[in-house]
């Protein structure tokens, strides 16, 4: 079983243990949520797993990299909610055009009106996904598959 070292603490974990579980064991030592892990200096997502002895450092929401991960996750959650509430067939495209200080300018084109009622539904959808603790899992795809996905979603 691999040994994981965090700071001066060394613990043994079964191979295949998600970093998320390791992070949970150390979360109480941090004021902010752990969002990523550095395994021997290499940045990794928390859904990846322990395979060998390693030194870990945790990246939290207090750090710039952690803030960027959080913001990207929030945008992905928003997009999921917009498509979930409106239905893919009613949306031509959703564009995150640029960042405005701590927010984003987002444009929605299609057969919907992004009014207060729609945005309340989107917010409720987002809150439900958070409540269900649905994980965000990054996946890599080849260029052809990525092009097909982008075309599919406009």
C-alpha positions as a LaTeX table, in Angstrom:
\begin{tabular}{lrrr}
\hline
Residue & $x$ (\AA) & $y$ (\AA) & $z$ (\AA) \\
\hline
Unk1 & 0.00 & 0.00 & 0.00 \\
Unk2 & 1.35 & 3.44 & $-0.94$ \\
Unk3 & 2.42 & 5.97 & 1.67 \\
Unk4 & 1.09 & 9.50 & 1.28 \\
Unk5 & 2.94 & 12.36 & 2.97 \\
Unk6 & 1.20 & 15.67 & 3.67 \\
Unk7 & 3.42 & 18.15 & 5.48 \\
Unk8 & 5.07 & 16.07 & 8.20 \\
Unk9 & 2.25 & 13.50 & 8.37 \\
Unk10 & 2.59 & 10.16 & 6.62 \\
Unk11 & $-0.40$ & 7.85 & 6.08 \\
Unk12 & $-0.92$ & 4.62 & 4.20 \\
Unk13 & $-3.72$ & 4.37 & 1.61 \\
Unk14 & $-4.84$ & 1.56 & $-0.64$ \\
Unk15 & $-3.87$ & 1.94 & $-4.28$ \\
Unk16 & $-6.89$ & 3.30 & $-6.14$ \\
Unk17 & $-8.06$ & 5.55 & $-3.29$ \\
Unk18 & $-9.36$ & 8.80 & $-4.81$ \\
Unk19 & $-7.47$ & 11.95 & $-3.82$ \\
Unk20 & $-10.90$ & 13.29 & $-2.81$ \\
Unk21 & $-10.94$ & 10.78 & 0.05 \\
Unk22 & $-7.38$ & 11.69 & 1.05 \\
Unk23 & $-8.33$ & 15.39 & 0.95 \\
Unk24 & $-11.33$ & 14.68 & 3.20 \\
Unk25 & $-8.94$ & 13.23 & 5.79 \\
Unk26 & $-7.03$ & 16.54 & 5.86 \\
Unk27 & $-9.82$ & 19.08 & 5.16 \\
Unk28 & $-10.20$ & 20.01 & 8.84 \\
Unk29 & $-6.67$ & 21.48 & 8.75 \\
Unk30 & $-7.67$ & 24.07 & 6.10 \\
Unk31 & $-9.93$ & 27.12 & 6.35 \\
Unk32 & $-11.02$ & 26.82 & 2.70 \\
Unk33 & $-12.24$ & 23.88 & 0.62 \\
Unk34 & $-9.58$ & 21.68 & $-0.94$ \\
Unk35 & $-10.16$ & 21.76 & $-4.71$ \\
Unk36 & $-7.02$ & 20.21 & $-6.23$ \\
Unk37 & $-3.97$ & 18.28 & $-5.16$ \\
Unk38 & $-0.33$ & 18.49 & $-6.17$ \\
Unk39 & 1.16 & 15.00 & $-6.27$ \\
Unk40 & 4.95 & 15.29 & $-6.14$ \\
Unk41 & 4.52 & 18.82 & $-7.54$ \\
Unk42 & 2.15 & 17.85 & $-10.38$ \\
Unk43 & $-1.35$ & 19.36 & $-10.29$ \\
Unk44 & $-4.08$ & 16.70 & $-10.23$ \\
Unk45 & $-7.87$ & 16.64 & $-9.97$ \\
Unk46 & $-9.38$ & 15.09 & $-6.88$ \\
Unk47 & $-11.13$ & 12.30 & $-8.81$ \\
Unk48 & $-7.72$ & 10.86 & $-9.75$ \\
Unk49 & $-6.36$ & 8.12 & $-7.51$ \\
Unk50 & $-3.39$ & 7.16 & $-5.36$ \\
Unk51 & $-1.06$ & 4.68 & $-7.11$ \\
Unk52 & 2.36 & 5.09 & $-5.50$ \\
Unk53 & 4.15 & 6.70 & $-2.59$ \\
Unk54 & 3.80 & 10.46 & $-2.96$ \\
Unk55 & 4.10 & 13.82 & $-1.27$ \\
Unk56 & 0.87 & 15.79 & $-1.54$ \\
Unk57 & 0.10 & 19.48 & $-1.27$ \\
Unk58 & $-3.50$ & 20.64 & $-1.33$ \\
Unk59 & $-4.77$ & 23.62 & $-3.33$ \\
Unk60 & $-7.67$ & 25.46 & $-1.73$ \\
Unk61 & $-10.15$ & 28.11 & $-2.79$ \\
Unk62 & $-7.91$ & 30.69 & $-1.06$ \\
Unk63 & $-5.29$ & 30.36 & $-3.83$ \\
Unk64 & $-5.52$ & 31.81 & $-7.35$ \\
Unk65 & $-5.45$ & 28.36 & $-8.98$ \\
Unk66 & $-8.18$ & 27.18 & $-6.63$ \\
Unk67 & $-10.30$ & 30.25 & $-7.39$ \\
Unk68 & $-9.94$ & 29.61 & $-11.12$ \\
Unk69 & $-11.02$ & 25.98 & $-10.68$ \\
Unk70 & $-14.00$ & 27.09 & $-8.61$ \\
Unk71 & $-15.03$ & 29.70 & $-11.20$ \\
Unk72 & $-14.77$ & 27.22 & $-14.10$ \\
Unk73 & $-16.82$ & 24.74 & $-12.10$ \\
Unk74 & $-19.47$ & 27.39 & $-11.41$ \\
Unk75 & $-19.67$ & 28.22 & $-15.13$ \\
Unk76 & $-20.04$ & 24.53 & $-16.01$ \\
Unk77 & $-22.77$ & 24.18 & $-13.39$ \\
Unk78 & $-24.53$ & 27.26 & $-14.77$ \\
Unk79 & $-24.39$ & 25.86 & $-18.32$ \\
Unk80 & $-25.77$ & 22.51 & $-17.14$ \\
Unk81 & $-28.61$ & 24.35 & $-15.40$ \\
Unk82 & $-29.44$ & 26.56 & $-18.41$ \\
Unk83 & $-29.66$ & 23.55 & $-20.72$ \\
Unk84 & $-31.50$ & 21.55 & $-18.04$ \\
Unk85 & $-34.15$ & 24.23 & $-17.51$ \\
Unk86 & $-34.62$ & 25.42 & $-21.10$ \\
Unk87 & $-33.96$ & 22.16 & $-22.92$ \\
Unk88 & $-31.21$ & 21.81 & $-25.48$ \\
Unk89 & $-33.63$ & 22.14 & $-28.40$ \\
Unk90 & $-34.54$ & 25.71 & $-27.38$ \\
Unk91 & $-30.98$ & 26.97 & $-27.10$ \\
Unk92 & $-28.98$ & 28.03 & $-30.10$ \\
Unk93 & $-25.88$ & 28.82 & $-28.01$ \\
Unk94 & $-24.66$ & 30.08 & $-24.67$ \\
Unk95 & $-21.56$ & 32.25 & $-24.72$ \\
Unk96 & $-19.35$ & 33.22 & $-21.80$ \\
Unk97 & $-17.92$ & 36.30 & $-23.48$ \\
Unk98 & $-15.63$ & 37.86 & $-20.90$ \\
Unk99 & $-14.98$ & 38.24 & $-17.23$ \\
Unk100 & $-16.24$ & 41.32 & $-15.41$ \\
Unk101 & $-14.26$ & 41.73 & $-12.16$ \\
Unk102 & $-15.63$ & 38.78 & $-10.11$ \\
Unk103 & $-18.36$ & 37.85 & $-12.60$ \\
Unk104 & $-18.95$ & 36.93 & $-16.23$ \\
Unk105 & $-20.94$ & 38.40 & $-19.08$ \\
Unk106 & $-22.99$ & 35.51 & $-20.47$ \\
Unk107 & $-25.18$ & 35.67 & $-23.55$ \\
Unk108 & $-27.91$ & 33.13 & $-24.25$ \\
Unk109 & $-29.32$ & 32.85 & $-27.79$ \\
Unk110 & $-32.34$ & 30.79 & $-28.66$ \\
Unk111 & $-36.04$ & 30.42 & $-28.03$ \\
Unk112 & $-35.90$ & 31.48 & $-24.39$ \\
Unk113 & $-36.10$ & 34.72 & $-22.49$ \\
Unk114 & $-33.55$ & 34.89 & $-19.68$ \\
Unk115 & $-35.93$ & 36.81 & $-17.38$ \\
Unk116 & $-36.21$ & 36.68 & $-13.58$ \\
Unk117 & $-38.44$ & 33.59 & $-13.62$ \\
Unk118 & $-36.03$ & 31.68 & $-15.87$ \\
Unk119 & $-33.04$ & 32.69 & $-13.74$ \\
Unk120 & $-34.85$ & 31.57 & $-10.55$ \\
Unk121 & $-35.35$ & 28.15 & $-12.15$ \\
Unk122 & $-31.69$ & 28.04 & $-13.19$ \\
Unk123 & $-30.64$ & 28.93 & $-9.64$ \\
Unk124 & $-32.91$ & 26.24 & $-8.16$ \\
Unk125 & $-31.50$ & 23.68 & $-10.64$ \\
Unk126 & $-27.95$ & 24.64 & $-9.65$ \\
Unk127 & $-28.76$ & 24.38 & $-5.95$ \\
Unk128 & $-30.27$ & 20.90 & $-6.50$ \\
Unk129 & $-27.15$ & 19.69 & $-8.32$ \\
Unk130 & $-24.99$ & 21.02 & $-5.47$ \\
Unk131 & $-27.27$ & 19.37 & $-2.89$ \\
Unk132 & $-26.96$ & 16.04 & $-4.75$ \\
Unk133 & $-23.17$ & 16.51 & $-4.67$ \\
Unk134 & $-22.86$ & 15.62 & $-8.37$ \\
Unk135 & $-19.13$ & 15.42 & $-9.19$ \\
Unk136 & $-17.51$ & 17.36 & $-12.00$ \\
Unk137 & $-15.22$ & 14.96 & $-13.81$ \\
Unk138 & $-12.75$ & 16.20 & $-16.39$ \\
Unk139 & $-12.28$ & 14.00 & $-19.42$ \\
Unk140 & $-9.91$ & 14.23 & $-22.33$ \\
Unk141 & $-11.16$ & 13.63 & $-25.84$ \\
Unk142 & $-9.47$ & 13.66 & $-29.21$ \\
Unk143 & $-9.86$ & 16.69 & $-31.47$ \\
Unk144 & $-12.47$ & 15.11 & $-33.75$ \\
Unk145 & $-14.68$ & 14.22 & $-30.78$ \\
Unk146 & $-14.23$ & 17.71 & $-29.32$ \\
Unk147 & $-15.27$ & 19.32 & $-32.62$ \\
Unk148 & $-18.38$ & 17.12 & $-32.75$ \\
Unk149 & $-19.29$ & 18.07 & $-29.18$ \\
Unk150 & $-18.83$ & 21.79 & $-29.86$ \\
Unk151 & $-20.94$ & 21.56 & $-33.03$ \\
Unk152 & $-23.59$ & 19.55 & $-31.17$ \\
Unk153 & $-23.91$ & 22.21 & $-28.45$ \\
Unk154 & $-23.54$ & 25.18 & $-30.77$ \\
\hline
\end{tabular}
